[in-house]
């Protein structure tokens, strides 16, 4: 009888040990699975944005923002005036703020804003009040008040900003090359011919 009781007791102890071992093993497996799941979430959180950054091309900027360069009352009517302003330029993922300028003048009652670079090699030009024209000192190109070429080597008239007026303030848009001026609504249709028979 004692042997049977001993065997029964021993069997119960072994059953408890097996049950505890299975429970601990189950708990250990759950813990390891939780660790792997956490690693997966962290990898996805880091990997997906990194993969998108490296593999997907940046969205191109389809339009440039219009820039407020000041009230039109400050421009005056005595002749072309240089206005200096800052604008943001987007290059892929990089956005830089740069200082630039425009020469603003009135033509047939409309404001025209010329881009600051000579159409020869992009040098900065200035208004020569004595001779009433724009002069590029680098290679002596001269432009009339309307932007057309008076003397080369500049191959075409001055480029222009798109312009519009809102609430008495002048806004500048993208620069349009002189051969594209006929497509602008804010500038009179057509473009004057340059001296020497070259087309604008």
N, CA, C and O of each residue as an XYZ file, in Angstrom:
800
protein
N       0.832     -1.206      0.000
C       0.000      0.000      0.000
C       0.863      1.251      0.000
O       0.588      2.240     -0.679
N       1.935      1.156      0.807
C       2.823      2.310      0.855
C       3.500      2.530     -0.483
O       3.733      3.666     -0.894
N       3.809      1.450     -1.151
C       4.448      1.573     -2.465
C       3.507      2.247     -3.441
O       3.931      3.095     -4.226
N       2.214      1.875     -3.402
C       1.240      2.496     -4.310
C       1.076      3.979     -3.999
O       0.998      4.813     -4.901
N       1.024      4.293     -2.696
C       0.906      5.717     -2.322
C       2.127      6.506     -2.779
O       2.028      7.641     -3.245
N       3.292      5.853     -2.626
C       4.517      6.531     -3.043
C       4.523      6.778     -4.546
O       4.889      7.857     -5.011
N       4.112      5.763     -5.295
C       4.071      5.903     -6.751
C       3.054      6.963     -7.168
O       3.305      7.747     -8.083
N       1.925      6.979     -6.503
C       0.899      7.979     -6.831
C       1.408      9.390     -6.534
O       1.209     10.316     -7.321
N       2.069      9.532     -5.385
C       2.629     10.824     -5.011
C       3.704     11.265     -6.008
O       3.779     12.418     -6.433
N       4.529     10.271     -6.352
C       5.603     10.573     -7.307
C       5.047     10.993     -8.656
O       5.579     11.899     -9.298
N       3.981     10.339     -9.084
C       3.364     10.678    -10.368
C       2.799     12.089    -10.331
O       2.929     12.828    -11.307
N       2.178     12.475     -9.232
C       1.630     13.826     -9.093
C       2.742     14.889     -9.129
O       2.592     15.954     -9.726
N       3.857     14.558     -8.468
C       4.986     15.502     -8.475
C       5.548     15.684     -9.889
O       5.833     16.794    -10.337
N       5.693     14.529    -10.576
C       6.195     14.613    -11.964
C       5.237     15.396    -12.853
O       5.660     16.165    -13.716
N       3.941     15.190    -12.632
C       2.943     15.925    -13.437
C       3.050     17.434    -13.188
O       2.949     18.235    -14.118
N       3.260     17.815    -11.902
C       3.412     19.235    -11.576
C       4.674     19.811    -12.211
O       4.682     20.934    -12.713
N       5.753     19.002    -12.174
C       7.015     19.472    -12.760
C       6.864     19.675    -14.268
O       7.308     20.685    -14.813
N       6.231     18.701    -14.937
C       6.018     18.806    -16.395
C       5.136     19.997    -16.715
O       5.398     20.734    -17.666
N       4.090     20.187    -15.922
C       3.183     21.315    -16.148
C       3.905     22.643    -15.975
O       3.733     23.565    -16.773
N       4.731     22.732    -14.903
C       5.477     23.964    -14.664
C       6.488     24.213    -15.779
O       6.672     25.346    -16.223
N       7.153     23.120    -16.235
C       8.138     23.256    -17.317
C       7.470     23.742    -18.597
O       7.997     24.619    -19.281
N       6.308     23.171    -18.922
C       5.577     23.598    -20.110
C       5.134     25.051    -19.996
O       5.179     25.798    -20.973
N       4.704     25.451    -18.793
C       4.270     26.830    -18.569
C       5.438     27.801    -18.732
O       5.318     28.852    -19.361
N       6.604     27.404    -18.128
C       7.776     28.260    -18.257
C       8.232     28.345    -19.710
O       8.619     29.409    -20.192
N       8.180     27.200    -20.404
C       8.575     27.184    -21.817
C       7.645     28.054    -22.653
O       8.077     28.777    -23.551
N       6.348     27.964    -22.332
C       5.377     28.789    -23.045
C       5.621     30.269    -22.784
O       5.553     31.097    -23.692
N       5.913     30.589    -21.502
C       6.203     31.986    -21.152
C       7.464     32.471    -21.854
O       7.523     33.599    -22.342
N       8.483     31.593    -21.897
C       9.747     31.955    -22.552
C       9.520     32.168    -24.057
O      10.044     33.117    -24.639
N       8.750     31.293    -24.668
C       8.453     31.448    -26.107
C       7.685     32.731    -26.366
O       7.934     33.407    -27.364
N       6.759     33.077    -25.490
C       6.001     34.324    -25.646
C       6.890     35.556    -25.529
O       6.725     36.537    -26.254
N       7.850     35.477    -24.582
C       8.768     36.592    -24.390
C       9.659     36.782    -25.616
O       9.859     37.904    -26.081
N      10.195     35.666    -26.137
C      11.049     35.742    -27.334
C      10.244     36.261    -28.530
O      10.744     37.071    -29.311
N       9.017     35.800    -28.670
C       8.172     36.269    -29.773
C       7.901     37.770    -29.650
O       7.874     38.483    -30.652
N       7.700     38.246    -28.415
C       7.466     39.675    -28.197
C       8.702     40.495    -28.564
O       8.593     41.582    -29.130
N       9.890     39.953    -28.231
C      11.141     40.639    -28.578
C      11.280     40.739    -30.097
O      11.610     41.802    -30.622
N      11.030     39.638    -30.799
C      11.122     39.646    -32.265
C      10.097     40.607    -32.874
O      10.398     41.313    -33.837
N       8.901     40.629    -32.316
C       7.871     41.542    -32.823
C       8.300     42.995    -32.629
O       8.102     43.834    -33.509
N       8.892     43.285    -31.462
C       9.366     44.640    -31.193
C      10.478     45.025    -32.163
O      10.494     46.141    -32.682
N      11.416     44.094    -32.411
C      12.475     44.351    -33.384
C      11.896     44.614    -34.776
O      12.380     45.482    -35.503
N      10.875     43.870    -35.133
C      10.245     44.067    -36.442
C       9.619     45.443    -36.573
O       9.734     46.096    -37.609
N       8.943     45.882    -35.489
C       8.318     47.218    -35.516
C       9.382     48.305    -35.635
O       9.222     49.251    -36.407
N      10.475     48.171    -34.868
C      11.552     49.173    -34.923
C      12.196     49.193    -36.307
O      12.463     50.263    -36.855
N      12.447     48.010    -36.872
C      13.048     47.940    -38.205
C      12.149     48.580    -39.246
O      12.625     49.309    -40.117
N      10.850     48.313    -39.164
C       9.923     48.909    -40.120
C       9.855     50.421    -39.950
O       9.811     51.157    -40.935
N       9.848     50.888    -38.690
C       9.768     52.329    -38.442
C      10.975     53.069    -38.984
O      10.857     54.205    -39.443
N      12.145     52.425    -38.932
C      13.357     53.065    -39.449
C      13.527     52.788    -40.943
O      13.905     53.676    -41.707
N      13.249     51.574    -41.343
C      13.539     51.159    -42.718
C      12.615     51.746    -43.764
O      13.067     52.104    -44.851
N      11.320     51.853    -43.460
C      10.388     52.354    -44.465
C      10.671     53.804    -44.863
O      10.763     54.085    -46.058
N      10.813     54.744    -43.908
C      11.156     56.110    -44.327
C      12.509     56.196    -45.034
O      12.663     56.943    -46.000
N      13.495     55.421    -44.544
C      14.814     55.446    -45.183
C      14.735     54.909    -46.602
O      15.336     55.470    -47.518
N      13.993     53.820    -46.785
C      13.828     53.266    -48.127
C      13.103     54.228    -49.054
O      13.475     54.369    -50.219
N      12.065     54.893    -48.540
C      11.342     55.872    -49.356
C      12.240     57.037    -49.739
O      12.172     57.537    -50.862
N      13.089     57.473    -48.796
C      14.001     58.585    -49.076
C      14.996     58.220    -50.160
O      15.299     59.030    -51.036
N      15.516     56.966    -50.096
C      16.552     56.562    -51.042
C      16.006     56.126    -52.391
O      16.644     56.356    -53.418
N      14.836     55.502    -52.404
C      14.340     54.899    -53.632
C      13.346     55.767    -54.395
O      13.292     55.711    -55.623
N      12.564     56.563    -53.686
C      11.566     57.379    -54.372
C      12.156     58.736    -54.729
O      12.809     59.359    -53.892
N      11.937     59.210    -55.968
C      12.461     60.533    -56.335
C      11.704     61.622    -55.609
O      10.516     61.460    -55.330
N      12.362     62.733    -55.293
C      11.660     63.836    -54.638
C      10.617     64.422    -55.553
O      10.780     64.439    -56.773
N       9.545     64.901    -54.961
C       8.492     65.531    -55.758
C       9.010     66.838    -56.332
O       9.544     67.679    -55.609
N       8.849     67.000    -57.624
C       9.297     68.234    -58.261
C       8.327     69.356    -57.933
O       7.126     69.144    -57.769
N       8.867     70.520    -57.846
C       8.036     71.676    -57.544
C       7.500     72.213    -58.861
O       8.252     72.747    -59.676
N       6.189     72.067    -59.066
C       5.601     72.418    -60.351
C       5.418     73.918    -60.503
O       5.277     74.414    -61.621
N       5.417     74.628    -59.424
C       5.244     76.068    -59.545
C       6.083     76.765    -58.487
O       6.349     76.225    -57.412
N       6.481     77.952    -58.819
C       7.208     78.756    -57.850
C       6.225     79.685    -57.155
O       5.251     80.142    -57.753
N       6.493     79.953    -55.903
C       5.627     80.856    -55.164
C       5.820     82.282    -55.657
O       6.906     82.666    -56.090
N       4.751     83.053    -55.584
C       4.835     84.465    -55.908
C       5.403     85.201    -54.701
O       5.038     84.921    -53.560
N       6.291     86.136    -54.965
C       7.009     86.832    -53.898
C       6.571     88.287    -53.852
O       6.592     88.990    -54.862
N       6.176     88.723    -52.671
C       5.787     90.115    -52.458
C       7.056     90.949    -52.304
O       7.837     90.746    -51.375
N       7.254     91.903    -53.241
C       8.470     92.729    -53.196
C       8.187     94.144    -52.715
O       9.094     94.975    -52.677
N       6.929     94.433    -52.344
C       6.642     95.741    -51.768
C       5.508     96.467    -52.453
O       5.017     96.025    -53.491
N       5.086     97.592    -51.870
C       3.986     98.374    -52.450
C       4.433     99.080    -53.731
O       5.567     99.545    -53.838
N       3.529     99.148    -54.684
C       3.877     99.798    -55.963
C       4.027    101.305    -55.786
O       4.653    101.964    -56.616
N       3.461    101.858    -54.717
C       3.589    103.302    -54.485
C       5.036    103.690    -54.206
O       5.421    104.840    -54.419
N       5.845    102.736    -53.730
C       7.244    103.031    -53.424
C       8.153    102.987    -54.641
O       9.324    103.354    -54.553
N       7.624    102.539    -55.780
C       8.480    102.354    -56.944
C       8.766    103.650    -57.687
O       9.844    103.802    -58.261
N       7.835    104.574    -57.688
C       8.066    105.841    -58.380
C       7.970    105.683    -59.887
O       7.725    104.588    -60.393
N       8.164    106.779    -60.596
C       8.025    106.780    -62.057
C       9.231    107.411    -62.746
O       9.189    107.658    -63.951
N      10.295    107.672    -62.008
C      11.437    108.384    -62.590
C      12.283    107.500    -63.494
O      13.063    108.024    -64.289
N      12.162    106.218    -63.407
C      12.959    105.298    -64.214
C      13.036    103.940    -63.553
O      12.439    103.730    -62.497
N      13.762    103.015    -64.155
C      13.879    101.680    -63.566
C      14.476    101.730    -62.165
O      15.417    102.480    -61.906
N      13.923    100.931    -61.276
C      14.410    100.862    -59.908
C      14.720     99.416    -59.560
O      13.982     98.501    -59.927
N      15.820     99.226    -58.850
C      16.199     97.890    -58.424
C      15.530     97.573    -57.091
O      15.636     98.340    -56.134
N      14.848     96.450    -57.038
C      14.250     95.978    -55.795
C      14.973     94.694    -55.385
O      15.198     93.805    -56.207
N      15.328     94.613    -54.114
C      16.055     93.458    -53.586
C      15.111     92.678    -52.678
O      14.375     93.261    -51.881
N      15.138     91.362    -52.804
C      14.242     90.519    -52.012
C      14.881     89.151    -51.841
O      15.917     88.858    -52.437
N      14.254     88.319    -51.024
C      14.717     86.947    -50.804
C      13.680     85.982    -51.344
O      12.477     86.239    -51.282
N      14.161     84.877    -51.870
C      13.246     83.837    -52.339
C      13.834     82.476    -52.015
O      15.048     82.328    -51.875
N      12.957     81.478    -51.896
C      13.375     80.109    -51.606
C      13.532     79.341    -52.903
O      12.676     79.396    -53.787
N      14.627     78.633    -53.000
C      14.870     77.787    -54.162
C      14.949     76.339    -53.709
O      15.679     76.012    -52.774
N      14.187     75.464    -54.384
C      14.141     74.059    -54.022
C      14.957     73.251    -55.017
O      14.746     73.329    -56.227
N      15.904     72.464    -54.481
C      16.739     71.592    -55.293
C      16.647     70.193    -54.707
O      17.369     69.852    -53.770
N      15.760     69.391    -55.263
C      15.518     68.061    -54.702
C      14.906     68.186    -53.315
O      13.815     68.734    -53.163
N      15.609     67.675    -52.295
C      15.123     67.748    -50.922
C      15.625     68.994    -50.205
O      15.204     69.285    -49.086
N      16.528     69.732    -50.855
C      17.159     70.873    -50.200
C      16.460     72.170    -50.586
O      16.207     72.417    -51.766
N      16.149     72.992    -49.597
C      15.542     74.301    -49.828
C      16.501     75.359    -49.298
O      16.890     75.336    -48.130
N      16.876     76.287    -50.174
C      17.792     77.354    -49.775
C      17.129     78.702    -49.988
O      16.365     78.892    -50.935
N      17.428     79.628    -49.099
C      16.940     81.004    -49.220
C      18.062     81.846    -49.799
O      19.177     81.855    -49.277
N      17.762     82.558    -50.887
C      18.791     83.345    -51.543
C      18.321     84.780    -51.758
O      17.134     85.058    -51.923
N      19.288     85.662    -51.748
C      19.012     87.077    -51.983
C      19.139     87.353    -53.470
O      20.121     86.955    -54.096
N      18.165     88.022    -54.031
C      18.199     88.352    -55.453
C      17.536     89.710    -55.666
O      17.129     90.369    -54.708
N      17.433     90.118    -56.916
C      16.884     91.444    -57.197
C      16.160     91.429    -58.526
O      16.215     90.451    -59.271
N      15.486     92.520    -58.811
C      14.810     92.725    -60.094
C      14.843     94.215    -60.409
O      14.849     95.059    -59.512
N      14.864     94.513    -61.693
C      14.762     95.903    -62.132
C      13.333     96.142    -62.589
O      12.873     95.543    -63.562
N      12.633     97.020    -61.881
C      11.210     97.253    -62.143
C      11.043     98.594    -62.841
O      11.608     99.603    -62.417
N      10.264     98.595    -63.909
C       9.998     99.820    -64.666
C       8.573     99.770    -65.208
O       7.936     98.716    -65.210
N       8.087    100.906    -65.663
C       6.740    100.972    -66.236
C       6.843    101.044    -67.751
O       7.657    101.786    -68.300
N       6.002    100.257    -68.417
C       5.926    100.271    -69.875
C       4.467    100.251    -70.278
O       3.738     99.305    -69.979
N       4.056    101.291    -70.950
C       2.661    101.418    -71.405
C       1.683    101.235    -70.250
O       0.652    100.579    -70.398
N       2.010    101.813    -69.110
C       1.118    101.747    -67.955
C       1.182    100.447    -67.184
O       0.431    100.266    -66.225
N       2.063     99.533    -67.576
C       2.186     98.251    -66.877
C       3.566     98.147    -66.241
O       4.552     98.659    -66.770
N       3.616     97.473    -65.097
C       4.895     97.245    -64.434
C       5.584     96.028    -65.040
O       4.982     94.967    -65.203
N       6.846     96.206    -65.366
C       7.664     95.126    -65.912
C       8.854     94.935    -64.973
O       9.461     95.911    -64.532
N       9.181     93.702    -64.673
C      10.307     93.399    -63.775
C      11.310     92.539    -64.531
O      11.019     91.398    -64.890
N      12.491     93.096    -64.769
C      13.538     92.372    -65.480
C      14.363     91.526    -64.505
O      14.649     91.955    -63.387
N      14.740     90.327    -64.938
C      15.626     89.471    -64.150
C      16.994     90.135    -64.043
O      17.373     90.901    -64.929
N      17.743     89.857    -62.978
C      18.971     90.614    -62.705
C      20.186     90.209    -63.528
O      21.223     90.863    -63.428
N      20.099     89.148    -64.345
C      21.267     88.666    -65.075
C      21.247     89.033    -66.541
O      20.204     88.966    -67.193
N      22.403     89.421    -67.062
C      22.550     89.687    -68.492
C      22.310     88.391    -69.261
O      22.678     87.313    -68.794
N      21.697     88.493    -70.429
C      21.385     87.293    -71.209
C      22.591     86.761    -71.976
O      22.468     85.791    -72.723
N      23.746     87.380    -71.801
C      24.969     86.855    -72.424
C      25.557     85.740    -71.555
O      25.546     84.572    -71.944
N      26.070     86.110    -70.377
C      26.655     85.118    -69.474
C      26.106     85.211    -68.053
O      26.665     84.610    -67.136
N      25.026     85.951    -67.862
C      24.391     86.029    -66.557
C      25.006     87.020    -65.601
O      24.693     87.000    -64.410
N      25.879     87.895    -66.090
C      26.493     88.891    -65.214
C      25.450     89.905    -64.744
O      24.423     90.104    -65.394
N      25.730     90.540    -63.610
C      24.830     91.572    -63.097
C      25.017     92.858    -63.905
O      26.145     93.277    -64.166
N      23.934     93.459    -64.288
C      23.970     94.735    -65.015
C      23.389     95.825    -64.131
O      22.888     95.541    -63.043
N      23.450     97.058    -64.585
C      22.879     98.162    -63.808
C      22.272     99.188    -64.767
O      22.505     99.166    -65.975
N      21.490    100.080    -64.177
C      20.851    101.145    -64.963
C      21.810    102.323    -65.067
O      22.262    102.855    -64.054
N      22.115    102.725    -66.290
C      22.973    103.879    -66.554
C      22.065    105.080    -66.777
O      21.535    105.277    -67.871
N      21.891    105.885    -65.724
C      20.947    106.999    -65.802
C      21.390    108.064    -66.806
O      20.557    108.768    -67.376
N      22.686    108.177    -67.016
C      23.197    109.178    -67.957
C      22.806    108.847    -69.388
O      22.387    109.728    -70.140
N      22.942    107.576    -69.769
C      22.630    107.164    -71.142
C      21.235    106.546    -71.271
O      20.807    106.184    -72.366
N      20.538    106.431    -70.147
C      19.164    105.913    -70.137
C      19.083    104.498    -70.735
O      18.231    104.211    -71.576
N      19.976    103.641    -70.285
C      19.908    102.251    -70.712
C      20.531    101.364    -69.643
O      21.176    101.851    -68.714
N      20.331    100.055    -69.787
C      20.951     99.092    -68.899
C      22.311     98.711    -69.477
O      22.437     98.458    -70.675
N      23.323     98.673    -68.619
C      24.680     98.380    -69.057
C      25.230     97.197    -68.274
O      25.172     97.168    -67.045
N      25.766     96.221    -69.002
C      26.479     95.107    -68.379
C      27.966     95.409    -68.494
O      28.498     95.442    -69.604
N      28.652     95.632    -67.375
C      30.051     96.039    -67.436
C      31.010     94.922    -67.847
O      32.154     95.198    -68.210
N      30.567     93.680    -67.796
C      31.471     92.564    -68.083
C      31.888     92.528    -69.552
O      33.075     92.426    -69.862
N      30.905     92.613    -70.455
C      31.196     92.530    -71.891
C      30.498     93.646    -72.660
O      30.306     93.549    -73.873
N      30.121     94.701    -71.951
C      29.575     95.954    -72.511
C      28.304     95.759    -73.320
O      28.052     96.522    -74.253
N      27.496     94.759    -72.990
C      26.171     94.685    -73.608
C      25.309     95.795    -73.035
O      25.383     96.097    -71.844
N      24.500     96.396    -73.878
C      23.566     97.429    -73.421
C      22.155     97.060    -73.850
O      21.937     96.457    -74.901
N      21.206     97.440    -73.004
C      19.798     97.127    -73.249
C      18.996     98.404    -73.072
O      19.309     99.229    -72.214
N      17.962     98.563    -73.884
C      17.083     99.706    -73.749
C      16.201     99.585    -72.521
O      16.182     98.539    -71.873
N      15.460    100.657    -72.189
C      14.544    100.597    -71.033
C      13.487     99.507    -71.159
O      12.931     99.059    -70.156
N      13.209     99.080    -72.394
C      12.238     98.001    -72.605
C      12.894     96.625    -72.595
O      12.223     95.615    -72.804
N      14.203     96.580    -72.351
C      14.903     95.307    -72.251
C      15.507     94.793    -73.536
O      16.227     93.795    -73.512
N      15.238     95.448    -74.678
C      15.777     94.939    -75.936
C      17.264     95.272    -76.043
O      17.745     96.230    -75.438
N      17.981     94.463    -76.823
C      19.420     94.619    -76.961
C      19.738     95.828    -77.837
O      19.230     95.946    -78.952
N      20.587     96.730    -77.323
C      21.077     97.861    -78.119
C      22.449     97.535    -78.704
O      22.727     97.854    -79.860
N      23.304     96.898    -77.904
C      24.612     96.458    -78.376
C      24.923     95.106    -77.745
O      24.631     94.867    -76.573
N      25.530     94.214    -78.557
C      25.872     92.875    -78.116
C      27.079     92.869    -77.200
O      27.610     93.925    -76.857
N      27.514     91.685    -76.804
C      27.224     90.368    -77.403
C      25.994     89.639    -76.859
O      25.793     88.469    -77.185
N      25.177     90.284    -76.050
C      23.973     89.606    -75.532
C      23.114     89.139    -76.705
O      22.846     89.927    -77.613
N      22.675     87.875    -76.711
C      21.953     87.333    -77.871
C      20.458     87.638    -77.903
O      19.815     87.445    -78.935
N      19.897     88.109    -76.797
C      18.452     88.308    -76.743
C      18.125     89.333    -75.668
O      18.977     89.667    -74.845
N      16.891     89.832    -75.671
C      16.491     90.823    -74.659
C      16.575     90.269    -73.242
O      16.753     89.069    -73.034
N      16.444     91.167    -72.278
C      16.474     90.775    -70.873
C      15.294     89.871    -70.543
O      14.182     90.064    -71.033
N      15.564     88.890    -69.708
C      14.485     88.024    -69.226
C      13.644     88.794    -68.217
O      14.090     89.785    -67.639
N      12.417     88.319    -68.018
C      11.487     89.027    -67.137
C      10.869     88.081    -66.115
O      10.720     86.881    -66.345
N      10.518     88.670    -64.987
C       9.677     87.973    -64.021
C       8.226     88.103    -64.458
O       7.833     89.120    -65.029
N       7.433     87.077    -64.191
C       5.990     87.259    -64.292
C       5.577     88.209    -63.172
O       6.126     88.151    -62.071
N       4.620     89.076    -63.449
C       4.213     90.071    -62.454
C       2.701     90.074    -62.284
O       1.944     89.750    -63.199
N       2.297     90.447    -61.093
C       0.888     90.723    -60.834
C       0.804     91.663    -59.643
O       1.741     91.765    -58.851
N      -0.316     92.343    -59.526
C      -0.520     93.317    -58.457
C      -1.714     92.869    -57.626
O      -2.782     92.572    -58.160
N      -1.516     92.823    -56.306
C      -2.589     92.468    -55.379
C      -2.577     93.453    -54.223
O      -1.560     93.634    -53.555
N      -3.703     94.077    -54.000
C      -3.874     95.015    -52.883
C      -2.786     96.092    -52.886
O      -2.258     96.463    -51.837
N      -2.464     96.584    -54.081
C      -1.494     97.654    -54.200
C      -0.047     97.232    -54.001
O       0.824     98.080    -53.808
N       0.221     95.920    -54.046
C       1.579     95.421    -53.861
C       2.002     94.623    -55.088
O       1.187     93.954    -55.724
N       3.292     94.705    -55.410
C       3.833     94.007    -56.573
C       4.311     92.621    -56.172
O       5.078     92.460    -55.222
N       3.846     91.630    -56.910
C       4.257     90.250    -56.689
C       5.004     89.757    -57.919
O       4.589     90.002    -59.051
N       6.109     89.061    -57.684
C       6.910     88.500    -58.771
C       6.801     86.988    -58.767
O       6.842     86.347    -57.716
N       6.663     86.430    -59.961
C       6.588     84.979    -60.124
C       7.862     84.437    -60.743
O       8.934     85.011    -60.551
N       7.764     83.338    -61.485
C       8.954     82.743    -62.107
C       9.539     83.651    -63.188
O       8.851     84.506    -63.746
N      10.816     83.442    -63.466
C      11.480     84.152    -64.572
C      11.133     83.455    -65.875
O      11.163     82.228    -65.968
N      10.802     84.259    -66.884
C      10.482     83.729    -68.209
C      11.502     84.281    -69.195
O      11.728     85.490    -69.253
N      12.117     83.391    -69.968
C      13.104     83.842    -70.945
C      12.444     84.686    -72.016
O      11.263     84.519    -72.318
N      13.218     85.595    -72.585
C      12.657     86.608    -73.484
C      11.959     86.019    -74.696
O      11.005     86.625    -75.182
N      12.383     84.865    -75.214
C      11.707     84.300    -76.375
C      10.340     83.736    -76.023
O       9.558     83.392    -76.910
N      10.045     83.640    -74.704
C       8.753     83.117    -74.275
C       7.789     84.231    -73.863
O       6.700     83.954    -73.361
N       8.181     85.475    -74.073
C       7.369     86.578    -73.561
C       5.998     86.636    -74.211
O       5.045     87.112    -73.594
N       5.879     86.167    -75.434
C       4.594     86.273    -76.111
C       3.521     85.442    -75.444
O       2.336     85.675    -75.680
N       3.905     84.460    -74.601
C       2.921     83.601    -73.942
C       2.443     84.151    -72.615
O       1.547     83.571    -72.002
N       3.012     85.252    -72.152
C       2.615     85.801    -70.861
C       1.358     86.643    -70.996
O       1.192     87.385    -71.964
N       0.477     86.518    -70.014
C      -0.718     87.350    -69.989
C      -0.451     88.690    -69.333
O      -1.133     89.678    -69.606
N       0.571     88.714    -68.445
C       0.841     89.943    -67.714
C       1.718     90.907    -68.497
O       1.934     92.035    -68.054
N       2.232     90.487    -69.658
C       3.084     91.331    -70.485
C       2.445     91.431    -71.860
O       1.835     90.464    -72.317
N       2.558     92.519    -72.507
C       1.934     92.709    -73.795
C       2.439     91.660    -74.770
O       3.605     91.268    -74.736
N       1.534     91.208    -75.649
C       1.884     90.153    -76.591
C       2.980     90.637    -77.532
O       3.049     91.812    -77.893
N       3.842     89.681    -77.921
C       4.913     90.024    -78.853
C       6.153     90.478    -78.130
O       6.119     90.825    -76.950
N       7.234     90.470    -78.851
C       8.516     90.890    -78.287
C       9.263     91.656    -79.356
O       9.362     91.165    -80.481
N       9.800     92.843    -79.064
C      10.482     93.617    -80.087
C      11.716     92.913    -80.606
O      12.367     92.157    -79.885
N      12.033     93.171    -81.872
C      13.225     92.582    -82.470
C      14.460     93.320    -81.996
O      14.432     94.523    -81.738
N      15.537     92.574    -81.889
C      16.789     93.184    -81.520
C      17.390     93.880    -82.726
O      17.060     93.588    -83.875
N      18.266     94.791    -82.430
C      18.993     95.422    -83.504
C      19.890     94.388    -84.153
O      20.358     93.461    -83.491
N      20.132     94.541    -85.451
C      20.960     93.597    -86.163
C      20.153     92.492    -86.779
O      20.725     91.555    -87.337
N      18.803     92.567    -86.698
C      17.947     91.623    -87.370
C      17.707     90.332    -86.619
O      17.025     89.447    -87.137
N      18.251     90.186    -85.398
C      18.020     88.978    -84.636
C      16.660     89.025    -83.965
O      16.212     90.082    -83.519
N      16.016     87.889    -83.898
C      14.683     87.838    -83.292
C      14.829     87.772    -81.792
O      15.801     87.224    -81.272
N      13.825     88.352    -81.080
C      13.850     88.345    -79.617
C      13.479     86.974    -79.108
O      13.441     86.754    -77.897
